[in-house]
Amino acid sequence: MNYISTRGAGIGERHTFSDILLTGLAKDGGLYLPSEYPLVTADELARWRTLSYADLAFEVLGKFCDDIPAADLHALTRSTYRAEVYRNVRAGEDANAITPLTPLGVENGAQLSLLALSNGPTLAFKDMAMQLLGNLFEYALAKHGQTLNILGATSGDTGSAAEYAMRGKAGVRVFMLSPHRKMSAFQTAQMFSLQEPNIFNLAVEGVFDDCQDIVKAVSNDHAFKARHRIGTVNSINWARVVAQVVYYFKGYFEATKSNDERCSFTVPSGNFGNVCAGHIARMMGLPIEKLVVATNENDVLDEFFRTGTYRVRGAAHTYHTSSPSMDISKASNFERFVFDLLGRDPARVLQLFRDVEEKGGFDLAASGDFARVREFGFVSGRSTHDDRIVTIRDVQARYGQIIDTHTADGLKVAREHLDPGVPMVVLETAQPIKFGETIREALGHDPQRPAAFEGLESLPQRFEVLPADAARVKAFIAEHTGA
Ligand SMILES: *Cc1c(COP(=O)(O)O)cnc(C)c1O
């Protein structure tokens, strides 16, 4: 399998999965994709239907990382996708399923179900990919005798998923910046209670943007970055995207009775990483009818899929909502889909994303390209705070389930795209306990806490307070990497 950039650099060069594993952007600023999507045969689809999650992951990922010896890859998927790791199940769920499917009911002739992606250590779907990434990084670094220092900024979710994936991993250190005293008590405790010596929580005296600016400043110091082997684990990392392809297969097998059926997926979306994996599963030949992109009030993606206009938002028009993990102003993985939509024309992709930087967006409505969006199965919708409250109440009353705010956005939009006889799977991206304030507003009480999280806030915490100053952060990293 060879990987190419969406902007054309490296065409004619060879990049294996291992070559791009530890990188983010390609050197021309584009994103990596396979030079062609591997297709799934009918025989494979039949055989895969009954596999465990770990064995299914081995089969799907094997098509994308043929440079990793099969026995090694199989060991990696089996150590990642275990019931002990994805153990935060709710009543009625089987931890062995890893991503259990819960049927809700039939609406407009369509069976509506929730696919739980949030039973991992941090109760959000980012664990699905990040846990694999931790094991892949450890494996690849050991093979080449290398080390890596991951630097990141978080306002909550991504940082904790990264820390829980990398804790105790040989060859990896994590330096995670977060705004001091600005995260919820639950999020703070989740990250700061980690005692592994390779995890460094840096509480920055400032806001999230200060943390991000520091990460940018450190990353732009190329000499420092090279000397201290600084890397990132952001959502454009190809391995993260491809790990998410697996649960579309799993969800399809759970929601349908035979491979002659089609099913649809609704995906609460922000950076377009999750639904991009659904697009890839469909390109591989998985019988997906619709891919429904659900946004909150930050509706950059909904606007595109309705109108063909992609218009990124400035800070003043990026809203803080009650589904905060979808509060994005531009979707960092969107370029991967645009590349396919335009028939994989890197010169046009380069031009369009230059327009994004220079003019704030582009419009594909006038060219014939936008019409093809439906051929790729995409439709969309948006949801607001009031919709979330109504949906959370309704799902509790009708089906006895408590869903989180992001999943509520998904369910609200899924209901606008049901087709009789086509099962609709809504991806559940987080557990409600993470967004307790909105659940209290909707239902008047707190959601139940998974057993492993009892008393979380009273555990001892390990963190370092630093001023919002890139030089001080660099000094801290230098001191703790010994280079
Ligand atoms: C990250 C996240 C999303 C958005 O996923 P993208 O891959 O960025 O589209 C949705 N819900 C939750 C809970 C998340 O953490």
The ligand as an SDF file (V2000), in Angstrom:
LIG
                    3D

 15 15  0  0  0  0  0  0  0  0999 V2000
  -14.1160   14.5380   18.6380 C   0  0  0  0  0  0  0  0  0  0  0  0
  -15.5490   14.3200   18.9150 C   0  0  0  0  0  0  0  0  0  0  0  0
  -16.5360   14.4730   17.9060 C   0  0  0  0  0  0  0  0  0  0  0  0
  -16.2090   14.9390   16.5050 C   0  0  0  0  0  0  0  0  0  0  0  0
  -15.4900   13.9800   15.7590 O   0  0  0  0  0  0  0  0  0  0  0  0
  -14.6860   14.4140   14.4390 P   0  0  0  0  0  0  0  0  0  0  0  0
  -13.8890   13.2130   14.0820 O   0  0  0  0  0  0  0  0  0  0  0  0
  -13.8300   15.5810   14.8440 O   0  0  0  0  0  0  0  0  0  0  0  0
  -15.6900   14.7730   13.4050 O   0  0  0  0  0  0  0  0  0  0  0  0
  -17.8530   14.2020   18.2280 C   0  0  0  0  0  0  0  0  0  0  0  0
  -18.2040   13.8380   19.4830 N   0  0  0  0  0  0  0  0  0  0  0  0
  -17.2940   13.6970   20.4680 C   0  0  0  0  0  0  0  0  0  0  0  0
  -17.7570   13.3200   21.8250 C   0  0  0  0  0  0  0  0  0  0  0  0
  -15.9400   13.9180   20.2280 C   0  0  0  0  0  0  0  0  0  0  0  0
  -15.0440   13.7840   21.2250 O   0  0  0  0  0  0  0  0  0  0  0  0
  1  2  1  0
  2  3  1  0
  2 14  2  0
  3  4  1  0
  3 10  2  0
  4  5  1  0
  5  6  1  0
  6  7  2  0
  6  8  1  0
  6  9  1  0
 10 11  1  0
 11 12  2  0
 12 13  1  0
 12 14  1  0
 14 15  1  0
M  END
$$$$
